[in-house]
Amino acid sequence: MNFFSMLLNDPVVMYSVGGLIILLGICAFYVYYFITHVIDDK
């Protein structure tokens, strides 16, 4: 449990998780954007 508490209290891990969340959000937006434009293009 000491390892997990160290990970949860480490600022480098927090910034990395935050960066990954932002990156995945951007990727999800572009997937949604391209899929909707491909469907609407007739």
N, C-alpha and C positions, 0 to 999 in steps of 0.2 A: 504493500500500500504506500510505502514511502516514495516509490518511483512515480506512482500516479499523482500523488500530492505535489511532487516536485514539478511534474509536467503541467499541472493545472495552475501552479503559481509562477511559472516561468514566463517573463514577458516576451521572450523570443517565440515561444510556442503560441502565445496569444496573438502576436502579430502575424505569424504564419497562418494560423487558422482564419484570422480575419481576411488576409489576402486571398486565401483559397476560396472563402465564401464570396468575396467580391468577384473573383475570376469566374467562378461557377455561375454567378448571377449574370455576368456579361455574356457568357456562353449560352445560357438558357434564353436570354433575350434575343441573341442572334439566331438561334435555332427557331424560336417562335416567329421572328421577323421573316426569315427565308421561307419557312413552311407556309405562312399565310400569304406571302407574295407569290409563291409557286401555285398555290390553290386558286388564287384570284386571277392569275394570268391565263386567260382563255382566248 
